[in-house]
């Protein structure tokens, strides 16, 4: 019979790892968006 307590703790650890990876992805996406925004703004400035 499976040890449900152990399975629970393992699943909680996996979820915590996923949460950290998602947070890192959010930071990467925000950084990419900021770089894109800066590029668009600098291109607009060059056209003026």
Buried (B, 14 or more C-beta within 10 A) or exposed (E): EEEEEEEEEEEEEEEEEEEEEEEEEEEEEEEEEEEEEEEEEEEEEEEE
